[in-house]
Amino acid sequence: MADSKAGTAASRRPRPLSPHLQIYRPMLTMMMSIVHRITGGALYFGTLLLAWWLISAASGPNAYATFEAFVGSFIGRVILFGYTWALLHHMLGGIRHLIWDTLHGFQPAEREWLTVATLVGSIALTLVVWVIGYIALGGPR
C-alpha cells in the first residue's frame, strides 16, 4: 500500500520542461537555422513552378503563354524573386553547414561571420542574378 502512495506522489511532481524559444535568447545563428528550414520547404513549392514551366513548354504555345502570363505578372515576379532568394540562401546555408562539417567556423566570431555572410550573400547574389537576367532579356517586358 505504501508503494502505491509513493508512486502517486511521485507522478504528481512537475516534470522538467525542455528548453524552447521562450527560454533561449534568440541568436542570429538560431534564426538562420529556422530560415534555412523555411527556405527548404519553399523550394518544394518552387519546384512545382519549375515543373509547370517544363510541362507548359512541352504542351504547346497556348499552355506556355498561360505560364508566361502568370510569371510576367507582378505576383509571378515576386514569387520568382522569392524562389531565387530561397534557392541561393539555402545553397549558402548548405555551404555554411559543409564548413562546419569540416570542424571549422565554430568560434563565436566565426559563427556570426558565416551567418551574416550567408544572409548578405544570398541577398546580393539574388540581386546579381536578377540584374543579369534583366540585362540578358533586354529589360522588363
C-alpha positions in Angstrom: 0.0 0.0 0.0 2.9 2.3 0.8 4.4 1.8 -2.6 1.2 2.8 -4.4 1.0 6.1 -2.4 4.7 6.8 -3.1 4.1 6.2 -6.8 1.1 8.5 -6.8 3.1 11.3 -5.1 6.0 10.9 -7.5 3.7 11.1 -10.5 2.3 14.4 -9.3 5.7 16.2 -9.3 6.0 18.5 -12.2 8.2 17.2 -15.0 11.1 19.4 -16.2 10.4 21.3 -19.4 12.5 21.2 -22.4 14.1 24.5 -23.3 12.3 26.3 -26.1 12.2 29.7 -27.9 10.7 31.4 -24.8 13.7 30.4 -22.7 16.6 30.9 -25.1 17.6 34.4 -26.2 17.2 34.5 -30.0 20.6 34.5 -31.7 21.4 35.1 -35.3 22.6 31.5 -35.9 19.3 30.2 -34.4 17.2 32.5 -36.7 19.2 31.5 -39.7 18.7 27.8 -38.8 14.9 28.4 -38.8 15.1 30.4 -42.1 17.2 27.5 -43.6 14.4 25.1 -42.8 11.7 27.5 -44.2 13.7 28.0 -47.4 14.0 24.3 -47.8 10.2 24.0 -47.6 9.7 26.9 -50.0 11.9 25.1 -52.5 9.4 22.3 -52.7 6.8 24.8 -53.9 9.3 26.4 -56.3 9.9 23.0 -57.8 6.2 22.9 -58.7 6.7 26.2 -60.6 9.6 24.7 -62.4 7.6 21.6 -63.3 4.8 23.9 -64.6 7.3 25.7 -66.8 8.6 22.5 -68.3 5.2 20.9 -68.8 3.8 24.1 -70.4 6.8 24.3 -72.7 6.2 20.7 -73.8 2.4 21.2 -74.1 2.4 23.9 -76.8 2.2 27.6 -77.3 -1.1 28.2 -75.6 0.0 26.4 -72.4 3.3 28.3 -72.4 1.5 31.6 -73.0 -0.6 30.9 -69.9 2.6 30.2 -67.9 4.3 33.4 -69.3 1.3 35.5 -68.4 1.5 34.3 -64.8 5.2 34.7 -64.4 5.1 38.1 -66.1 2.5 39.4 -63.6 3.6 41.3 -60.5 2.7 38.4 -58.2 4.5 35.9 -60.5 7.7 38.0 -60.4 7.5 38.3 -56.6 7.2 34.6 -56.4 10.2 34.1 -58.8 12.2 36.6 -56.9 11.4 34.8 -53.6 12.2 31.4 -55.1 15.6 32.7 -56.4 16.4 34.1 -52.9 15.3 30.9 -51.2 17.4 28.8 -53.6 20.5 30.9 -53.1 20.0 31.3 -49.3 19.5 27.5 -48.9 22.6 26.8 -51.0 24.8 29.2 -49.0 23.3 27.7 -45.7 24.4 24.3 -47.0 27.9 25.6 -47.7 28.0 27.0 -44.2 27.0 23.6 -42.8 29.6 22.0 -45.0 32.2 24.2 -43.5 31.0 23.2 -40.0 31.2 19.6 -41.1 35.0 20.1 -41.6 35.1 21.2 -37.9 35.8 24.9 -38.9 33.9 28.0 -38.0 32.8 27.1 -34.5 34.3 30.0 -32.7 31.6 32.6 -31.8 33.0 35.3 -34.1 33.4 32.8 -36.9 29.8 31.5 -36.5 28.4 35.0 -36.6 30.5 35.9 -39.6 29.4 32.8 -41.5 25.8 33.6 -40.6 25.9 37.2 -41.7 27.8 36.1 -44.9 25.0 33.7 -45.7 22.3 36.3 -45.3 24.2 39.2 -47.1 25.5 36.8 -49.8 22.1 35.4 -50.6 20.6 38.9 -50.9 23.5 40.1 -53.0 23.5 37.0 -55.3 19.8 37.3 -55.8 20.1 40.9 -56.9 23.0 40.0 -59.2 21.1 37.1 -60.8 18.1 39.3 -61.4 20.1 42.2 -62.8 22.0 39.9 -65.2 18.7 38.3 -66.2 17.1 41.7 -67.0 20.2 42.8 -69.0 20.2 39.5 -70.9 16.5 39.7 -71.7 16.7 43.4 -72.7 14.9 44.9 -69.7 11.4 44.4 -68.3 8.7 43.2 -70.8 
